[in-house]
Amino acid sequence: MLLVIDVGNTNIKLGVYDGNTLVHSWRLSVKVIRTADEIGILLAGLFGSKNIALNSFDGVIMSSVQPSLNYTIEHACEYYLGKKPIMVGVGIKTGLNIRYSNPQEVGADRIVNSVAAYRLYGGPCIVVDFGTATTFNVISHKGEFLGGCIAPGIITGLEALVNNTAKLPRVEIVKPDSIIAKSTVNALQAGMIYGSTGMVKYIVQKLKEESGYQDIKVIATGGLSEVVIGVDSDKIIDVVDRSLTLKGLKLIYDMN
């Protein structure tokens, strides 16, 4: 079996592969103060709930945008699972040609998502990841990572409003009945959801124009991707794949 780990800004996503099948997945909140023993205990609990022994794994692969957690998680995997994780980073085989001014600046999550999108859905393609940040990545028909852009995530935008105003409340991110809202809660929901949808639609169109790929598949991942799909009457997004990152880690592990 293979353990794949994606350490994001808000969540740690874990997946267990048995052969080519993703059999289990979980999310943990990111807490940089956790120790390797705490992470080991969490892993033991999760795996134990599925009757998976800690020594069952043939390998571990990990991508991370949280450098402060890397050593802790690596140490936990080595001590509790007996496996040192392969880290997605400089020098690892991905099958992509990174056309970036400084390839080391590209977040590991963006690379992993791009590998999965290109290998599973073909190129050219655009990958939109709805996470703490909303990232847009363009991959050419030849498997080149051409670049993209980074914008605030939906919840990040909401938190900025709540934290910098006196009376605006935290609200659930759901589509309201109308964009002409009749309450503060609905007004925030409408602004966040319709505003984010409009941003995605405009950015995707500009990416198509500048890349020269008008007939390009758009793949979305991340927990809030389906919220935008629910508003998208013009079908901005072609495919929603919430396990895209975990699939990308498996593909990169196989290459290495």
Phi, psi and omega in degrees: 000158181236135173256126176246137185228127174240113181264109179261192179282331183246322184231154168254119179261132181239141176220144177245123177255133169249103190067233180262010184253127173282107187264333180213149174210152181214165172232135172241148176286147178281122174224107187291347181273356179295145176266169178298324179293321177297317178295319178300319179293319177298316179298317180299320179293316180296312182293321180298327179293342179247013179059040177254121178286147182297334181266018183279347192270134175276338181191166178222137173230145189216137168242149186207141169244018179236080183305329182292343180259348189301310183297319182299314181290320176302314182296319179299317180295318180294317185284316187268328182255345182074020181227131174273125183293143164285127180263129176286118182184200182300132176095349180275145178283128178235343184083358178256146170264111186278103180268068183234148180305315175229098184305334181291344180281342184286126180300142181301326180295323179294320179294313182298315178298320181293320177300312182296315182298315182293316183289325185269327187241353177085165179242159003284156178207159173243133177249125176246120181249115181269087179237212175304318167250154171262113183253146179236126181232137180247126178241131184282174178293343180262007180080032177260131173279106187275344183121202181164213179209166183231130180229164178297145175285166183298311181290325177300318178296319179296316179299322178297320178294312183296319184284344184244012175231159186274330191235359181278129184269162168288138183228161174286139180276088175225155181288125176283168182294330184213149175286340174271086189284149181248005177214162180296320179300310180294326179296318177294317179298316180296316181297316181293311188283310180290325177296315179293321178297317178297320178299313181299315181300315182292315182296318179300317179298318179294322177296321177297316182296312185286328180282338183085001179260094177280326178263082186228137181281139179247119181248132180245147174218173183101152188300330184261009180299324183288337175295316179293321177303323182292342180259340193282086180286337181264007177056066175294319188253134182269322185224135170248124180225097185288345179259018186303316183295316180295323177294321179296320178298319178297316180297317180292322177300316180298325179290336188250000000 
